[in-house]
Amino acid sequence: MYLINGQATDTLSAFDRGLHYGDGLFETIAINRQQPLCWREHIARLESGCKRLGIPCPEDSLLQSEADKLCQTADQGVLKIMVTRGEGGRGYRLPDRIQPTRLLALYPWPDYPPEYATKGINIRLCNTRLGRNPQLAGIKHLNRLEQVLARSEWDDPDITEGLVRDTEDNIIEGTMSNLFMLQGNSLVTPDLMYCGVAGVVRHCLLELAVNAGFETSVSTFRYRDLLAADALFLTNSTLGLWPVVKLEDTRFSLHPEVERIRQMLIERNVIVG
């Protein structure tokens, strides 16, 4: 089911700048028992991204009302919210009057195997690099071509996710996820100052981990640093938390602290259990 500017339709104007230029942002929100998880954090990121791009952001109350309408019968699902700059003529120049388009869509819950969360996954290193652009770093803008190209690099069902680097060889994230390293009592995640998506689960975990007894840091590191980690895991709003048991030819054991972190996120309604 789709709502475009509050109307039940799946038809978008051919003049919309989101289609022409990727001129907009989106949020992907887990729905559990008709409730969107981490709504406040998702809307805060959407508002921040809209401010960065100069797009008027729809009111929280309006988005909440439309989300409730879509999700009222969804025990589990995925809500996608997109906000574009709206219609415009040919060319990059901004319209004289910006009338944003808001699109809300409800999708079925992804059928990821449950053992990904309990037994871990195999991942690989991608060749596709992320361009460094601090003006766009962190926000979830509609241009995802780098991720599309990175994900197209493999078709092996034994590989679940791929890690991507920037043009300076720094590890940044997965094609659809954020990365964490566990080193002793420290949780380390890549610095996203120049590229990458600052995930909502990542944000919540960095806040919660301190009270759970972990030291946290945001750092720049390379592939070789991953190989020395006690454990690796990936997060996002729909996959939750997946431990990594194999990266290329290096194997990792399942770490009890990673499972403790996953349970903490479930208990705090950050991810679906």
N, C-alpha and C positions, 0 to 999 in steps of 0.2 A: 504494500500500500504506500502511496506517495501523497504528499501534500506540497504543492508549489504555491507559495504566497497564500497559504491557508485553504487552497482549493484542492479537492481530491482529483488530481490529474497527473499523468506522467508525461505531459507535453511541455517542453521547454522552448522558448523563443529561439529561433535560429540566429538572432542577433545578440544573444547573451554573451557577455565578455568572458564568462567562465568557460564557455565552449570554445571561443576564439583564442583566448590567451591564457587560460588557466588563472584568470583574474579573480581569485577568491580563496576561501578557506573551507575546511571541513573538520568535523569531529565524529569519531566513531565511539559509540557509547554502549556498554553492555546493559541489557535489560534483564532483570531477575525479579520474578513475581510482580510483574507490571511496573517495577520501579527502575529508573535509570541510576546506575551506580556512579558515584563521584560527579554528580551533576554540577555542583558548585565549581569544581576544578575544571571540568570541561568548558563551562561557560566562561570562566575567567580566562582560559587560554584562547577561546574564540574571540572574546572582547579585546584581548591584548593583540591578537593577530590582526583584527579589523582596524585597530588604532594604528598599527604599524603600516598597514597598506592604505590607510585613508578611506576605508569603507565604513559607512554608518552601520553599526551593529544592531540587529533587531533586539528589542527589549527582552530581558530574561523572562518576564511574565508571559509574553506572547509565545516564545519558544517552548516554555513549560506547558502552556495550554495545548499547543499543537502536539507536543510529545505525548501528553497524557491521552489525547484523542487517538493517537496511533497505537499506543502501548497498552490500552485498557484491557485487551484480551490476550496479551502476550505473556505467557508464563516465563519464557526466555526468548531472547531475540537480540538483534543488533540494530540500534538506531543510528542512522547517519544523518547528520545535519550539515548542509552546505549553504554557504552564503557567498554570492558572487556580487560583483559591482553592478550587475544588471545589464540592461541593453545599451548598446552603443553602436556608432557607425564604424566604417572601416578605418583602421589605423589605431595607433597606440594612444593617441591623445585622449585624456579623460573626458567623459561626457560633461557638458555644462551643468547638468542636473543629474546627480547620482540617485538612482532608485534601486536599491539592492534587491536581488532575488534571494529568497530563502527556500530551500528545498529540504524536506524531511522525508526520509524513507525508512521503512521497517523491513529488515531482512531476517530470515531464519537464523537460529543459533548455529554456528559452524560445527560441523561434525568431526572435530579433531579427536583422534583416538585418546581416551582417558589416560592411557599409559604414558603419553608424552609428559604429563605432569608428574607422574610417580616413578617412571623408569628412565626418563630423560630422552634426549634426541641427539642425532648426529647433525653437525653443521659443517659448512665449508667456508672458504675465503673467496670472495668474488673479485673479479678483475675490474669491474666497473667502479669508477671513483666518483665521489661526491665533490662537486665544485664548492669552493670556499666563498661564502657570501654572508657576512655578518648581518646584513640588512634583512635577510630572509631566514637566518638560522633560528632553529627552535620552533618556529610556527609551522602549522600544518596546512600549507598552501596547496592549491589544487594541482600544481605541476609536479607530478610524481614520475616523470620519465626516467630519472636515474634509477628509481626503485624498480620500474618495469624492466629496464635493461638488465639490472643486476639479477632479478628473479628469472629472467629468460636464459640465464647461463647454465642452468641444470634442469634435468628432467628425471633424475634418479629418485625413486620413491623412498630410498633409504636416507636421503638428505632432506631434512625438514626446513632448514633456514640457512641463509648465507650472511656472512658479515661483510660490511662494506667499509672501505677506508676513504679518506679524503686525498686530495692531490699531493699532500705532504707525507703520505704513508701512515697517518694516524688512524687507529681504529676508531670508528664513530658509532656504529649501530648495526642491527640486522636490517634486512630489507623491509621488515614489517614490525620490528621490535627494538627495544632498548636492551643494552648489554650491561651486566654487572659481573665483577670479579670479586670473589671472596679470598682474602689473604689474611690468615689468622683471624683476628677479630675485626678486620677492616672490610667494609664494602666500598668498592671503587667502581665508578661508572665514567664513561668518556665525557670529556668536555665538549659541549655543543655550541661553543661561542661562534664558530665559523660555518657550521653546517649541521644537518641532522634535525630530528624531531624530538622535542622535549616532551616525552610521553607523560600522561597523567599518572599512570601507575608508578613510573619512575619518580615523579614528583612526590607522590604519597609515601613511597617506600623510603625515600631519603629523609622524610620527616619522621616516620614511625620508627625507623631503625635505631635512632639515637636512644629513644626510651626503651628499646629492646636490648640495649647493651652493646650495640655496635658503634664503631667509629666509621664515619662516612667521609668520602672525598670525591671530588670531581677532578679528574686528571687527564693529561695527555699521555697516551702510551701506544706502543707498537705491537705488532703481532707476536714478537718473541716474548713480550711481557705476559701475554695470555697463557703461554705454555708453562709458566712458573706458578700459575694461580692454584690455590687449593680447590677452587670450584668456579665454574662459570654458570650463569643462568640468564635467561631472556624473559622480558616482560612486555605485555601490552594489555589493553583493556579487554580483549576477547580471548586471547590465548591464556591469560592469567600469568602463570610463571612456569617456565619449562627449564629444568636443569639440562646442562649440556654434558653428555657422556663421551662424545667424540668430536674433535675438531681436526679436520683433515686426518693425519695419522696419529694424533695424540689423543689418548684416552684419559678420561677423568672419572673418578669414583663418585657415586652419589654421596653427598655430604649431608649429615643430619641437620646442620644449621640452615641449609637451603630449604629443607622441608619445613623447618620451624618458621622461616620467613614466609613461606607460601601459606601456611596455616594462619599466621598473623594477618596476612592480607585478606584472607577469606573471612576471618572473624571480624575484621574492621570494615567489611562490605566494600573493599576496594576491588576485589575480583570475585568471580563466581567459583564456588567450590565444586 
